[in-house]
Each structure stands twice: as C-alpha cells, then as structure tokens.
C-alpha cells in the first residue's frame, strides 16, 4: 500500500529531475507554493488515493506563471501569459505523458488553464492518474 505522500513524492521527483524544472524561474514544491511569488513555480499535490489492491489516485501538477499586465481601453488588466504557458505546457506534456516504476505507473488524464478566483493568478493544471500495483 502506498500513502498519499509517497504518491506525491514520486511525481514530485519526476518533475524536479526533468527539463521542466530547468525551464522555470522558481521552484518545484510539494503540497503548497509561495502565495506572492513573481517567479514561475510548480506545485505537486495528490488529492486522492484509495485502498484497493490496485490503488488508484489523482495527482495535480500546477504550473504557476505570473500574470502579464496589458493596458486595454486605458485600463491595466492582468492576463495569463499564454506564450509562456504554451512553452512550459509543451515541456510538461512530454514529462508527464506517462511514467512507471517497479510497482506503479502514471499518465496524464487532462490539462487545463485555470484562474484562482481568490488571487486572479493563472496556472496550468495537469491532472495525473496514478496506479500502484501491490
């Protein structure tokens, strides 16, 4: 049986030792990230794991990129940095497409660009399906 922290750690290690880590200006963190960072950061957090013989879980890999400010109709507006999200997303697709170890495998289930309603900051979410083989 694998714990949710072990599941997070496996995906964290895959991201932290990849080209994706080298491409960002900030850090890769487990479970939380800085709230007011002006750098690109990645947060890896597992949200579920079950207790069946073939455990299944979900891990989110969230790529945070600072907003860009554009003046539209004489008003500054914070927008997602789509160019940077595309660049990092292309790297992440390769890193997170799939992976495996002696008793587990994972694959990308979906990806989406999301906005945090509390902060207005955007992030690219990769939802990773995880399967542990006892």
C-alpha positions as CSV (number, residue, x, y, z in Angstrom):
1,X,0.0,0.0,0.0
2,X,1.2,3.5,-0.9
3,X,0.5,6.6,1.1
4,X,-0.8,9.8,-0.5
5,X,2.6,11.5,0.5
6,X,4.5,8.7,-1.3
7,X,2.3,9.2,-4.4
8,X,3.0,12.9,-4.3
9,X,6.8,12.3,-3.9
10,X,7.0,10.0,-6.9
11,X,5.5,12.6,-9.2
12,X,7.5,15.4,-7.5
13,X,10.7,13.6,-8.2
14,X,9.8,13.0,-11.8
15,X,9.1,16.8,-12.3
16,X,12.0,18.0,-10.1
17,X,14.6,16.0,-12.1
18,X,13.2,16.9,-15.6
19,X,13.6,19.6,-18.2
20,X,10.5,21.2,-16.8
21,X,12.3,22.1,-13.6
22,X,15.2,23.6,-15.6
23,X,12.8,25.7,-17.6
24,X,11.1,27.5,-14.8
25,X,12.4,30.6,-12.9
26,X,11.2,29.4,-9.5
27,X,10.9,26.1,-7.6
28,X,9.1,22.8,-7.6
29,X,7.2,22.3,-4.3
30,X,5.1,19.5,-2.7
31,X,1.6,20.4,-1.5
32,X,1.9,24.2,-1.4
33,X,3.7,27.0,-3.1
34,X,4.5,30.7,-2.4
35,X,1.4,32.9,-2.5
36,X,3.0,36.1,-3.7
37,X,5.8,34.9,-6.0
38,X,6.9,36.8,-9.0
39,X,8.6,33.6,-10.4
40,X,7.3,30.5,-12.2
41,X,6.7,27.7,-9.7
42,X,5.3,24.2,-9.9
43,X,3.2,22.7,-7.1
44,X,2.7,18.9,-7.0
45,X,-0.2,17.7,-4.8
46,X,-2.1,14.4,-4.6
47,X,-5.8,14.7,-3.9
48,X,-6.9,11.1,-3.8
49,X,-5.6,7.6,-3.3
50,X,-7.7,4.6,-2.5
51,X,-7.1,1.4,-0.5
52,X,-7.9,-1.3,-3.1
53,X,-5.4,-4.0,-4.2
54,X,-4.5,-1.9,-7.3
55,X,-4.5,1.5,-5.7
56,X,-5.6,4.4,-7.9
57,X,-5.1,8.1,-7.2
58,X,-5.0,11.5,-8.7
59,X,-2.1,14.0,-8.5
60,X,-2.3,17.6,-9.7
61,X,0.8,19.3,-11.2
62,X,0.1,23.0,-11.2
63,X,2.4,25.3,-13.2
64,X,2.1,28.9,-11.9
65,X,3.3,31.7,-14.2
66,X,3.0,35.4,-13.2
67,X,0.3,37.3,-14.9
68,X,1.2,39.9,-17.5
69,X,-0.3,43.4,-17.4
70,X,-1.8,44.9,-20.5
71,X,-3.5,48.3,-21.0
72,X,-6.8,47.7,-22.6
73,X,-9.1,50.7,-23.1
74,X,-6.9,52.8,-20.9
75,X,-7.2,50.3,-18.0
76,X,-4.5,47.9,-16.8
77,X,-5.7,44.3,-16.8
78,X,-3.9,41.2,-15.6
79,X,-3.9,38.4,-18.1
80,X,-2.4,34.9,-18.4
81,X,1.0,34.8,-20.1
82,X,-0.3,32.5,-22.8
83,X,3.1,32.4,-24.6
84,X,4.9,31.1,-21.5
85,X,2.1,28.7,-20.6
86,X,2.4,27.2,-24.2
87,X,6.2,26.8,-23.8
88,X,6.0,25.2,-20.4
89,X,3.0,23.2,-21.3
90,X,4.8,21.7,-24.3
91,X,7.7,20.6,-22.0
92,X,5.2,19.3,-19.3
93,X,3.3,17.2,-21.8
94,X,6.5,15.3,-22.6
95,X,7.5,14.9,-18.9
96,X,4.0,14.0,-17.6
97,X,2.6,12.0,-20.5
98,X,3.4,8.8,-18.7
99,X,5.8,7.1,-16.4
100,X,6.4,4.0,-14.4
101,X,8.4,2.3,-11.7
102,X,8.7,-1.3,-10.4
103,X,5.1,-1.2,-8.9
104,X,3.4,1.9,-10.3
105,X,2.6,3.8,-13.4
106,X,1.0,7.2,-14.2
107,X,-0.3,9.1,-17.1
108,X,-1.8,12.5,-17.9
109,X,-5.6,12.4,-17.8
110,X,-6.2,16.1,-18.7
111,X,-4.8,19.6,-18.7
112,X,-6.5,22.9,-18.4
113,X,-5.7,26.6,-17.8
114,X,-7.3,27.8,-14.6
115,X,-7.7,31.1,-12.7
116,X,-7.6,31.2,-9.0
117,X,-10.7,33.3,-8.1
118,X,-9.1,34.5,-4.8
119,X,-5.9,35.9,-6.3
120,X,-6.7,36.3,-10.0
121,X,-3.5,34.4,-10.9
122,X,-3.5,31.8,-13.6
123,X,-2.0,28.3,-13.6
124,X,-1.7,25.3,-15.9
125,X,-3.1,22.2,-14.3
126,X,-2.1,18.7,-15.3
127,X,-4.3,16.0,-13.8
128,X,-2.3,12.8,-13.4
129,X,-3.8,9.4,-12.9
130,X,-1.7,7.2,-10.7
131,X,-1.9,3.4,-10.3
132,X,0.0,1.5,-7.7
133,X,0.4,-2.3,-8.1
134,X,0.7,-4.2,-4.8
